[in-house]
């Protein structure tokens, strides 16, 4: 009898051990990969949202940087920035999104256990101190494109093949207007050259988190099994948001238009307009030729913010040259449907009419 109890006890122990092994293997096999998309926020660095990848509750994101880094401004100007991969917890990411009032969307991606392991191994390797930094680019190597490439590699190129055709969208349509970012909107339109308005493939436009999420949602159900909005932001006041997105342009135009309309302030207003044209025109040319951003090349805004304005210091006879430059900008803007600076074009034309005479 005791022998039978001993045999039973040993078989029970082995059974429990085997059950534990089976459970551990099943947990490993059932590891879930989820794409997290966090919508735009109020801070300028969060204006276009964020993308991260979660394996179970461990979240990997490629958008970490510090404002305290030395030379950050120069690195931005020269397109020589370096960002880091970071690791966080799913609940912390959700809590942060709720605190910042940013939409939080989760998509379950279908991968085999081998694919999950491949992705996790790569992310852990990238997270090592010697590997965590990477050369950042706003359009071709950012937080969304890094995740896009990882997902596409695991799916053996299926994502890129699905979205390799040209769309009717461009980098401009995906970034403008940035909500609640008046200075950024002015800077986007000022700094973008011709390449920003060219049609792009959906694959290229997946550099933008919300666009990436929408395209994954449209994928077949065998790749993306579900899409869930866990938290929805509650921006309701559209009038306030519109004003908060464009106040800088309208203040610039209205204040300077009024200054040109009164004799006492006309000289000061004209001087400011022409000084701003020279400064902004020089900035456009610098980004065109020296910054390292392809998106700023062939910037037609140099016709509107023309350094040639300096010639007016010597003679009013150069007004016709500036007039031709402004009208040339209008033609190109109509071709590209770049309407945003039309009020400034009218302001500059009005300024030519109202400008004080220069003695020859």
Secondary structure, 3 states (H helix, E strand, C coil): CHHHHHHHHHHHHHHHHHHHHHHHHHHHHCCCEEEEEECCCCCHHHCCCEEEEEECCEEEEEEECCCCCCCHHHHHHCCCCEEEEEEEEHHHHHHHHHHCCCCEEEEEECCCHHHHHHHHHHHHHHCCCCCCEEECECCCECHHHHHHHHHHHHCCCHHHHHCCCECCCCHHHHHCCCCCCHHHHHHHHHHCCHHHHCCCEHHHHCCCHHHHHHHHHCCCCCCEEEEEEEECCCCCCHHHHHHHHHHHHHHHHHHHHHHHHCHHHHHHHHHHHHHHHHHHHHHHHHHHHHCCCHHHCCCHHHHCCCHHHHHHHCCHHHHHHHHHHHHHHHHHHHHHCCCCCHHHHHHHHHHHHHCCCCCC
